[in-house]
Amino acid sequence: HARKCGRPRCRGLRKAVEFDIQLETEECVRGSGRLLPPGGHAKTLLAAGGSAARLVELGEEHRELEAELRKMAPPNGRSVLIFRSPCGCAKGRMEVWGAKKVRRIKK
């Protein structure tokens, strides 16, 4: 198919969405590896190029997008914006952590 990008599991979709938003709770984040610290800001976009991933710097114009993603993120969780190419394969991802809530220890 001419719509495929050449990646191993590319489905070659005709009208794929341009981006996906995933909301990950504290339990989901705990089970996976962390790319950014919980208190850190997402100033980089993780772009998957071939088999290796590289970091791409984001400019100042993405602060509004980052603020909206932070509002959507659950406490102690994160929201992940996944950019997609026309065939449906992931081009890159932006992770923004939600508000950090401290759990109280019962005595």
N, CA, C and O atoms as CSV, one atom per row, in Angstrom:
chain,resi,resn,atom,element,x,y,z
A,1,HIS,N,N,0.836,-1.196,0.000
A,1,HIS,CA,C,0.000,0.000,0.000
A,1,HIS,C,C,0.873,1.249,0.000
A,1,HIS,O,O,1.929,1.275,0.632
A,2,ALA,N,N,0.436,2.265,-0.698
A,2,ALA,CA,C,1.176,3.518,-0.754
A,2,ALA,C,C,0.963,4.344,0.501
A,2,ALA,O,O,1.722,5.277,0.766
A,3,ARG,N,N,-0.073,4.009,1.288
A,3,ARG,CA,C,-0.363,4.796,2.485
A,3,ARG,C,C,0.531,4.416,3.653
A,3,ARG,O,O,0.606,5.159,4.632
A,4,LYS,N,N,1.208,3.283,3.577
A,4,LYS,CA,C,2.028,2.817,4.691
A,4,LYS,C,C,3.325,3.612,4.770
A,4,LYS,O,O,3.870,4.045,3.755
A,5,CYS,N,N,3.811,3.795,6.008
A,5,CYS,CA,C,5.022,4.594,6.210
A,5,CYS,C,C,6.289,3.745,6.210
A,5,CYS,O,O,7.388,4.300,6.175
A,6,GLY,N,N,6.173,2.419,6.249
A,6,GLY,CA,C,7.350,1.568,6.229
A,6,GLY,C,C,7.720,0.989,7.580
A,6,GLY,O,O,8.651,0.189,7.674
A,7,ARG,N,N,7.013,1.375,8.623
A,7,ARG,CA,C,7.264,0.794,9.943
A,7,ARG,C,C,6.745,-0.638,9.973
A,7,ARG,O,O,5.846,-0.984,9.205
A,8,PRO,N,N,7.302,-1.481,10.855
A,8,PRO,CA,C,6.914,-2.901,10.868
A,8,PRO,C,C,5.420,-3.173,11.002
A,8,PRO,O,O,4.891,-3.985,10.243
A,9,ARG,N,N,4.723,-2.538,11.922
A,9,ARG,CA,C,3.297,-2.835,12.128
A,9,ARG,C,C,2.387,-1.705,11.661
A,9,ARG,O,O,1.327,-1.485,12.246
A,10,CYS,N,N,2.783,-0.998,10.630
A,10,CYS,CA,C,1.973,0.104,10.102
A,10,CYS,C,C,0.731,-0.464,9.427
A,10,CYS,O,O,0.820,-1.370,8.598
A,11,ARG,N,N,-0.440,0.085,9.796
A,11,ARG,CA,C,-1.698,-0.399,9.230
A,11,ARG,C,C,-2.092,0.348,7.963
A,11,ARG,O,O,-2.984,-0.098,7.240
A,12,GLY,N,N,-1.447,1.469,7.681
A,12,GLY,CA,C,-1.743,2.219,6.472
A,12,GLY,C,C,-3.166,2.734,6.416
A,12,GLY,O,O,-3.845,2.578,5.401
A,13,LEU,N,N,-3.623,3.345,7.497
A,13,LEU,CA,C,-4.999,3.838,7.556
A,13,LEU,C,C,-5.203,4.979,6.571
A,13,LEU,O,O,-4.268,5.709,6.243
A,14,ARG,N,N,-6.424,5.118,6.110
A,14,ARG,CA,C,-6.712,6.140,5.113
A,14,ARG,C,C,-6.942,7.505,5.757
A,14,ARG,O,O,-6.368,8.503,5.320
A,15,LYS,N,N,-7.769,7.551,6.782
A,15,LYS,CA,C,-8.092,8.828,7.428
A,15,LYS,C,C,-7.879,8.691,8.926
A,15,LYS,O,O,-8.842,8.661,9.691
A,16,ALA,N,N,-6.646,8.608,9.341
A,16,ALA,CA,C,-6.336,8.459,10.764
A,16,ALA,C,C,-6.453,9.812,11.461
A,16,ALA,O,O,-6.305,10.860,10.833
A,17,VAL,N,N,-6.720,9.778,12.766
A,17,VAL,CA,C,-6.773,11.016,13.535
A,17,VAL,C,C,-5.365,11.583,13.650
A,17,VAL,O,O,-4.387,10.840,13.565
A,18,GLU,N,N,-5.257,12.893,13.844
A,18,GLU,CA,C,-3.955,13.537,13.901
A,18,GLU,C,C,-3.302,13.422,15.265
A,18,GLU,O,O,-2.077,13.483,15.373
A,19,PHE,N,N,-4.109,13.256,16.311
A,19,PHE,CA,C,-3.532,13.105,17.646
A,19,PHE,C,C,-4.499,12.359,18.544
A,19,PHE,O,O,-5.703,12.328,18.289
A,20,ASP,N,N,-3.964,11.758,19.597
A,20,ASP,CA,C,-4.744,11.086,20.634
A,20,ASP,C,C,-4.357,11.693,21.965
A,20,ASP,O,O,-3.225,12.143,22.141
A,21,ILE,N,N,-5.291,11.710,22.904
A,21,ILE,CA,C,-4.996,12.147,24.268
A,21,ILE,C,C,-5.296,10.981,25.194
A,21,ILE,O,O,-6.411,10.458,25.205
A,22,GLN,N,N,-4.302,10.577,25.968
A,22,GLN,CA,C,-4.477,9.507,26.948
A,22,GLN,C,C,-4.335,10.095,28.341
A,22,GLN,O,O,-3.403,10.854,28.609
A,23,LEU,N,N,-5.249,9.749,29.217
A,23,LEU,CA,C,-5.159,10.168,30.612
A,23,LEU,C,C,-4.720,8.959,31.423
A,23,LEU,O,O,-5.382,7.921,31.409
A,24,GLU,N,N,-3.607,9.091,32.127
A,24,GLU,CA,C,-3.060,7.983,32.900
A,24,GLU,C,C,-3.153,8.306,34.380
A,24,GLU,O,O,-2.669,9.345,34.829
A,25,THR,N,N,-3.777,7.411,35.134
A,25,THR,CA,C,-3.931,7.608,36.572
A,25,THR,C,C,-2.639,7.245,37.290
A,25,THR,O,O,-1.674,6.787,36.678
A,26,GLU,N,N,-2.643,7.459,38.602
A,26,GLU,CA,C,-1.465,7.174,39.418
A,26,GLU,C,C,-1.065,5.701,39.327
A,26,GLU,O,O,0.123,5.379,39.300
A,27,GLU,N,N,-2.061,4.805,39.281
A,27,GLU,CA,C,-1.781,3.371,39.211
A,27,GLU,C,C,-1.122,3.001,37.880
A,27,GLU,O,O,-0.210,2.175,37.846
A,28,CYS,N,N,-1.584,3.610,36.786
A,28,CYS,CA,C,-0.990,3.342,35.476
A,28,CYS,C,C,0.447,3.832,35.417
A,28,CYS,O,O,1.320,3.157,34.871
A,29,VAL,N,N,0.689,5.012,35.980
A,29,VAL,CA,C,2.025,5.603,35.949
A,29,VAL,C,C,2.986,4.784,36.797
A,29,VAL,O,O,4.151,4.621,36.435
A,30,ARG,N,N,2.508,4.271,37.916
A,30,ARG,CA,C,3.352,3.500,38.815
A,30,ARG,C,C,3.877,2.235,38.138
A,30,ARG,O,O,5.001,1.808,38.401
A,31,GLY,N,N,3.066,1.641,37.270
A,31,GLY,CA,C,3.450,0.406,36.606
A,31,GLY,C,C,4.403,0.604,35.438
A,31,GLY,O,O,5.107,-0.331,35.056
A,32,SER,N,N,4.440,1.805,34.863
A,32,SER,CA,C,5.292,2.044,33.697
A,32,SER,C,C,6.531,2.839,34.088
A,32,SER,O,O,6.591,3.411,35.176
A,33,GLY,N,N,7.502,2.872,33.209
A,33,GLY,CA,C,8.714,3.659,33.443
A,33,GLY,C,C,8.417,5.136,33.288
A,33,GLY,O,O,7.566,5.512,32.483
A,34,ARG,N,N,9.094,5.968,34.034
A,34,ARG,CA,C,8.846,7.412,33.971
A,34,ARG,C,C,9.840,8.070,33.029
A,34,ARG,O,O,11.045,7.834,33.112
A,35,LEU,N,N,9.317,8.903,32.127
A,35,LEU,CA,C,10.165,9.630,31.204
A,35,LEU,C,C,10.508,11.013,31.741
A,35,LEU,O,O,11.586,11.539,31.466
A,36,LEU,N,N,9.603,11.596,32.499
A,36,LEU,CA,C,9.810,12.920,33.071
A,36,LEU,C,C,9.510,12.857,34.559
A,36,LEU,O,O,8.666,12.064,34.975
A,37,PRO,N,N,10.174,13.669,35.373
A,37,PRO,CA,C,9.877,13.658,36.799
A,37,PRO,C,C,8.478,14.175,37.070
A,37,PRO,O,O,7.976,15.001,36.309
A,38,PRO,N,N,7.811,13.698,38.166
A,38,PRO,CA,C,6.433,14.102,38.444
A,38,PRO,C,C,6.253,15.602,38.603
A,38,PRO,O,O,5.211,16.131,38.217
A,39,GLY,N,N,7.226,16.302,39.153
A,39,GLY,CA,C,7.091,17.739,39.341
A,39,GLY,C,C,7.596,18.532,38.162
A,39,GLY,O,O,7.451,19.754,38.130
A,40,GLY,N,N,8.194,17.854,37.180
A,40,GLY,CA,C,8.818,18.535,36.053
A,40,GLY,C,C,7.816,18.993,35.017
A,40,GLY,O,O,6.662,18.564,35.011
A,41,HIS,N,N,8.270,19.862,34.151
A,41,HIS,CA,C,7.414,20.378,33.088
A,41,HIS,C,C,7.786,19.688,31.790
A,41,HIS,O,O,8.947,19.339,31.575
A,42,ALA,N,N,6.814,19.493,30.937
A,42,ALA,CA,C,7.063,18.855,29.640
A,42,ALA,C,C,7.487,19.920,28.650
A,42,ALA,O,O,6.638,20.519,27.989
A,43,LYS,N,N,8.776,20.168,28.534
A,43,LYS,CA,C,9.287,21.141,27.588
A,43,LYS,C,C,9.834,20.433,26.353
A,43,LYS,O,O,10.327,21.081,25.430
A,44,THR,N,N,9.747,19.116,26.337
A,44,THR,CA,C,10.261,18.360,25.206
A,44,THR,C,C,9.174,17.455,24.655
A,44,THR,O,O,8.267,17.032,25.373
A,45,LEU,N,N,9.281,17.177,23.412
A,45,LEU,CA,C,8.369,16.262,22.730
A,45,LEU,C,C,9.180,15.040,22.356
A,45,LEU,O,O,10.207,15.159,21.688
A,46,LEU,N,N,8.741,13.879,22.772
A,46,LEU,CA,C,9.448,12.648,22.463
A,46,LEU,C,C,8.992,12.194,21.091
A,46,LEU,O,O,7.848,11.777,20.914
A,47,ALA,N,N,9.884,12.276,20.127
A,47,ALA,CA,C,9.535,11.925,18.756
A,47,ALA,C,C,10.160,10.596,18.393
A,47,ALA,O,O,11.363,10.399,18.563
A,48,ALA,N,N,9.352,9.691,17.899
A,48,ALA,CA,C,9.849,8.378,17.501
A,48,ALA,C,C,10.243,8.432,16.036
A,48,ALA,O,O,9.396,8.616,15.162
A,49,GLY,N,N,11.511,8.275,15.778
A,49,GLY,CA,C,12.013,8.273,14.409
A,49,GLY,C,C,12.597,6.910,14.106
A,49,GLY,O,O,13.692,6.593,14.570
A,50,GLY,N,N,11.885,6.091,13.332
A,50,GLY,CA,C,12.347,4.732,13.062
A,50,GLY,C,C,12.231,3.888,14.310
A,50,GLY,O,O,11.159,3.797,14.909
A,51,SER,N,N,13.329,3.271,14.705
A,51,SER,CA,C,13.302,2.447,15.918
A,51,SER,C,C,13.791,3.223,17.130
A,51,SER,O,O,13.465,2.861,18.261
A,52,ALA,N,N,14.566,4.282,16.920
A,52,ALA,CA,C,15.107,5.064,18.037
A,52,ALA,C,C,14.246,6.293,18.281
A,52,ALA,O,O,13.667,6.851,17.349
A,53,ALA,N,N,14.164,6.710,19.536
A,53,ALA,CA,C,13.390,7.902,19.892
A,53,ALA,C,C,14.348,9.052,20.149
A,53,ALA,O,O,15.443,8.843,20.671
A,54,ARG,N,N,13.947,10.264,19.789
A,54,ARG,CA,C,14.767,11.432,20.047
A,54,ARG,C,C,13.907,12.517,20.665
A,54,ARG,O,O,12.691,12.539,20.473
A,55,LEU,N,N,14.539,13.423,21.412
A,55,LEU,CA,C,13.811,14.514,22.052
A,55,LEU,C,C,13.848,15.742,21.159
A,55,LEU,O,O,14.894,16.095,20.614
A,56,VAL,N,N,12.703,16.388,21.014
A,56,VAL,CA,C,12.578,17.592,20.208
A,56,VAL,C,C,12.150,18.717,21.134
A,56,VAL,O,O,11.196,18.568,21.897
A,57,GLU,N,N,12.852,19.842,21.070
A,57,GLU,CA,C,12.521,20.978,21.935
A,57,GLU,C,C,11.236,21.647,21.465
A,57,GLU,O,O,11.016,21.812,20.265
A,58,LEU,N,N,10.405,22.024,22.400
A,58,LEU,CA,C,9.181,22.760,22.095
A,58,LEU,C,C,9.410,24.233,22.393
A,58,LEU,O,O,10.142,24.577,23.321
A,59,GLY,N,N,8.795,25.089,21.619
A,59,GLY,CA,C,8.940,26.521,21.813
A,59,GLY,C,C,7.987,27.054,22.877
A,59,GLY,O,O,7.264,26.294,23.522
A,60,GLU,N,N,8.000,28.355,23.043
A,60,GLU,CA,C,7.163,29.019,24.048
A,60,GLU,C,C,5.680,28.982,23.688
A,60,GLU,O,O,4.832,29.120,24.569
A,61,GLU,N,N,5.353,28.799,22.405
A,61,GLU,CA,C,3.946,28.824,21.991
A,61,GLU,C,C,3.160,27.618,22.478
A,61,GLU,O,O,1.936,27.597,22.351
A,62,HIS,N,N,3.829,26.612,23.032
A,62,HIS,CA,C,3.131,25.417,23.496
A,62,HIS,C,C,2.713,25.490,24.961
A,62,HIS,O,O,2.217,24.507,25.511
A,63,ARG,N,N,2.905,26.631,25.591
A,63,ARG,CA,C,2.532,26.765,27.007
A,63,ARG,C,C,1.029,26.615,27.224
A,63,ARG,O,O,0.602,26.026,28.218
A,64,GLU,N,N,0.226,27.143,26.303
A,64,GLU,CA,C,-1.233,27.023,26.435
A,64,GLU,C,C,-1.669,25.567,26.315
A,64,GLU,O,O,-2.516,25.102,27.078
A,65,LEU,N,N,-1.093,24.859,25.364
A,65,LEU,CA,C,-1.394,23.437,25.201
A,65,LEU,C,C,-0.987,22.659,26.451
A,65,LEU,O,O,-1.720,21.783,26.911
A,66,GLU,N,N,0.164,22.979,26.986
A,66,GLU,CA,C,0.653,22.332,28.206
A,66,GLU,C,C,-0.278,22.613,29.384
A,66,GLU,O,O,-0.544,21.721,30.190
A,67,ALA,N,N,-0.773,23.846,29.489
A,67,ALA,CA,C,-1.680,24.212,30.583
A,67,ALA,C,C,-3.003,23.455,30.474
A,67,ALA,O,O,-3.543,23.007,31.486
A,68,GLU,N,N,-3.530,23.308,29.257
A,68,GLU,CA,C,-4.780,22.567,29.073
A,68,GLU,C,C,-4.599,21.088,29.393
A,68,GLU,O,O,-5.477,20.472,29.998
A,69,LEU,N,N,-3.474,20.519,28.993
A,69,LEU,CA,C,-3.206,19.112,29.303
A,69,LEU,C,C,-3.043,18.911,30.806
A,69,LEU,O,O,-3.451,17.883,31.346
A,70,ARG,N,N,-2.447,19.892,31.481
A,70,ARG,CA,C,-2.266,19.794,32.934
A,70,ARG,C,C,-3.615,19.829,33.650
A,70,ARG,O,O,-3.795,19.153,34.662
A,71,LYS,N,N,-4.572,20.618,33.127
A,71,LYS,CA,C,-5.917,20.667,33.719
A,71,LYS,C,C,-6.629,19.323,33.566
A,71,LYS,O,O,-7.387,18.913,34.445
A,72,MET,N,N,-6.384,18.647,32.457
A,72,MET,CA,C,-7.046,17.375,32.180
A,72,MET,C,C,-6.442,16.212,32.959
A,72,MET,O,O,-7.124,15.217,33.208
A,73,ALA,N,N,-5.182,16.322,33.342
A,73,ALA,CA,C,-4.481,15.203,33.978
A,73,ALA,C,C,-5.043,14.920,35.366
A,73,ALA,O,O,-5.347,15.856,36.106
A,74,PRO,N,N,-5.188,13.646,35.733
A,74,PRO,CA,C,-5.667,13.296,37.076
A,74,PRO,C,C,-4.598,13.584,38.125
A,74,PRO,O,O,-3.419,13.675,37.781
A,75,PRO,N,N,-4.978,13.729,39.402
A,75,PRO,CA,C,-3.987,13.960,40.459
A,75,PRO,C,C,-2.978,12.818,40.506
A,75,PRO,O,O,-3.351,11.646,40.435
A,76,ASN,N,N,-1.709,13.163,40.624
A,76,ASN,CA,C,-0.584,12.223,40.636
A,76,ASN,C,C,-0.514,11.389,39.356
A,76,ASN,O,O,0.152,10.354,39.331
A,77,GLY,N,N,-1.180,11.819,38.317
A,77,GLY,CA,C,-1.163,11.118,37.035
A,77,GLY,C,C,-0.622,12.036,35.957
A,77,GLY,O,O,-0.013,13.064,36.252
A,78,ARG,N,N,-0.842,11.664,34.720
A,78,ARG,CA,C,-0.364,12.492,33.617
A,78,ARG,C,C,-1.310,12.375,32.436
A,78,ARG,O,O,-2.062,11.410,32.309
A,79,SER,N,N,-1.253,13.384,31.572
A,79,SER,CA,C,-1.971,13.315,30.307
A,79,SER,C,C,-0.914,13.258,29.210
A,79,SER,O,O,0.083,13.979,29.249
A,80,VAL,N,N,-1.149,12.399,28.244
A,80,VAL,CA,C,-0.187,12.170,27.172
A,80,VAL,C,C,-0.852,12.521,25.852
A,80,VAL,O,O,-1.903,11.978,25.512
A,81,LEU,N,N,-0.239,13.429,25.114
A,81,LEU,CA,C,-0.721,13.818,23.791
A,81,LEU,C,C,0.152,13.089,22.774
A,81,LEU,O,O,1.363,13.306,22.732
A,82,ILE,N,N,-0.451,12.226,21.955
A,82,ILE,CA,C,0.288,11.441,20.970
A,82,ILE,C,C,-0.022,11.995,19.585
A,82,ILE,O,O,-1.169,11.972,19.139
A,83,PHE,N,N,1.014,12.494,18.907
A,83,PHE,CA,C,0.865,13.010,17.552
A,83,PHE,C,C,0.979,11.839,16.578
A,83,PHE,O,O,1.842,10.976,16.737
A,84,ARG,N,N,0.103,11.812,15.567
A,84,ARG,CA,C,0.080,10.694,14.623
A,84,ARG,C,C,0.295,11.171,13.183
A,84,ARG,O,O,-0.105,12.276,12.816
A,85,SER,N,N,0.926,10.328,12.386
A,85,SER,CA,C,1.096,10.601,10.962
A,85,SER,C,C,-0.185,10.181,10.229
A,85,SER,O,O,-1.030,9.520,10.832
A,86,PRO,N,N,-0.358,10.540,8.957
A,86,PRO,CA,C,-1.601,10.207,8.245
A,86,PRO,C,C,-1.927,8.717,8.199
A,86,PRO,O,O,-3.094,8.349,8.063
A,87,CYS,N,N,-0.912,7.847,8.309
A,87,CYS,CA,C,-1.180,6.402,8.267
A,87,CYS,C,C,-1.644,5.874,9.616
A,87,CYS,O,O,-2.116,4.740,9.696
A,88,GLY,N,N,-1.523,6.666,10.679
A,88,GLY,CA,C,-1.969,6.242,12.000
A,88,GLY,C,C,-0.845,5.917,12.959
A,88,GLY,O,O,-1.096,5.724,14.149
A,89,CYS,N,N,0.389,5.851,12.479
A,89,CYS,CA,C,1.532,5.549,13.353
A,89,CYS,C,C,1.866,6.760,14.219
A,89,CYS,O,O,1.670,7.904,13.807
A,90,ALA,N,N,2.370,6.499,15.419
A,90,ALA,CA,C,2.731,7.583,16.337
A,90,ALA,C,C,3.991,8.279,15.845
A,90,ALA,O,O,4.998,7.633,15.555
A,91,LYS,N,N,3.926,9.615,15.754
A,91,LYS,CA,C,5.077,10.419,15.355
A,91,LYS,C,C,5.843,10.896,16.572
A,91,LYS,O,O,7.074,10.924,16.569
A,92,GLY,N,N,5.111,11.272,17.617
A,92,GLY,CA,C,5.735,11.800,18.821
A,92,GLY,C,C,4.730,11.876,19.939
A,92,GLY,O,O,3.535,11.667,19.730
A,93,ARG,N,N,5.221,12.178,21.141
A,93,ARG,CA,C,4.326,12.265,22.294
A,93,ARG,C,C,4.793,13.365,23.226
A,93,ARG,O,O,5.985,13.653,23.339
A,94,MET,N,N,3.822,13.972,23.889
A,94,MET,CA,C,4.084,15.034,24.859
A,94,MET,C,C,3.407,14.625,26.154
A,94,MET,O,O,2.201,14.379,26.176
A,95,GLU,N,N,4.173,14.550,27.230
A,95,GLU,CA,C,3.642,14.133,28.528
A,95,GLU,C,C,3.608,15.326,29.470
A,95,GLU,O,O,4.589,16.059,29.597
A,96,VAL,N,N,2.474,15.512,30.126
A,96,VAL,CA,C,2.317,16.591,31.103
A,96,VAL,C,C,1.757,15.979,32.377
A,96,VAL,O,O,0.733,15.296,32.350
A,97,TRP,N,N,2.425,16.225,33.477
A,97,TRP,CA,C,2.016,15.670,34.771
A,97,TRP,C,C,0.946,16.530,35.412
A,97,TRP,O,O,0.953,17.753,35.271
A,98,GLY,N,N,0.030,15.890,36.115
A,98,GLY,CA,C,-1.048,16.577,36.815
A,98,GLY,C,C,-0.591,17.094,38.163
A,98,GLY,O,O,0.589,17.015,38.507
A,99,ALA,N,N,-1.535,17.625,38.923
A,99,ALA,CA,C,-1.239,18.164,40.251
A,99,ALA,C,C,-0.761,17.042,41.165
A,99,ALA,O,O,-1.285,15.928,41.138
A,100,LYS,N,N,0.226,17.356,41.957
A,100,LYS,CA,C,0.770,16.355,42.867
A,100,LYS,C,C,0.015,16.425,44.188
A,100,LYS,O,O,0.027,17.454,44.864
A,101,LYS,N,N,-0.633,15.340,44.550
A,101,LYS,CA,C,-1.376,15.248,45.810
A,101,LYS,C,C,-0.594,14.357,46.760
A,101,LYS,O,O,-0.194,13.250,46.401
A,102,VAL,N,N,-0.379,14.845,47.969
A,102,VAL,CA,C,0.347,14.078,48.972
A,102,VAL,C,C,-0.653,13.232,49.744
A,102,VAL,O,O,-1.666,13.735,50.232
A,103,ARG,N,N,-0.357,11.944,49.850
A,103,ARG,CA,C,-1.227,11.055,50.622
A,103,ARG,C,C,-0.862,11.161,52.090
A,103,ARG,O,O,0.314,11.191,52.454
A,104,ARG,N,N,-1.884,11.217,52.922
A,104,ARG,CA,C,-1.660,11.296,54.367
A,104,ARG,C,C,-1.478,9.901,54.937
A,104,ARG,O,O,-2.156,8.958,54.530
A,105,ILE,N,N,-0.575,9.781,55.866
A,105,ILE,CA,C,-0.324,8.500,56.514
A,105,ILE,C,C,-1.169,8.428,57.775
A,105,ILE,O,O,-1.073,9.288,58.650
A,106,LYS,N,N,-1.997,7.398,57.860
A,106,LYS,CA,C,-2.857,7.237,59.038
A,106,LYS,C,C,-2.042,6.671,60.193
A,106,LYS,O,O,-1.203,5.789,60.010
A,107,LYS,N,N,-2.308,7.199,61.391
A,107,LYS,CA,C,-1.587,6.715,62.580
A,107,LYS,C,C,-2.397,5.702,63.334
A,107,LYS,O,O,-1.947,5.189,64.359
